């Protein structure tokens, strides 16, 4: 779960998102991702989105992975001539690099019933510093058909405990030349399957 607090056009906004991935087979999993925002600079003030879909790993090796994901999409405040429901198709790839570093990329196409389209991309570079620390540098691109394209950068640090639960703290801001939207980001990470496996091993 990720929460962020920032300011846009001199007014506050609060953003919350979640991500749950439940494996079905070695290469397939169900993915659920809700998102909400309370933004006093927009109308309506409260907006929400959610996706639920299936992710399939296409290739997997010691150092690389590629996958595709297809999801049902719901948005609470679509453009006037479009409906709330739609679909999202996403392509994902990751590469492990020397010195405990890695890079990931995701690109997505979202289409609502009625034809409204939205393209999104996310790029991540990270490095592990021992068992308990990880640094991340990320770029998020949002290119809606109706509305302004935004590009945001995020720098963060993640600390993991001995059960691989993580706390992430970072900052995020626009880097596309628009008005700054500096935000504080706080996330909590966990892997329930890993925790259950460790419990069984102790038993």
Buried (B, 14 or more C-beta within 10 A) or exposed (E): EBBBEBBBEEEEBBBBBBBEEEEEEEEEBBBBBBBBBBBBBBEEEEBBBBBBBBBBBEEEEEEEBBBEBBBEBBBBEBBEEBEBEBBBBBBBBBBEEEEEEBBBBBBBEBBBEBEBBBBBBBBBBBBBEEEEEBBBBBBBBBBBBEEEEBBBBBEBEBEBEEEBBBEBEBBBEBEEEEEEBEBEBBBEBEBEEEEEEBEEEEE
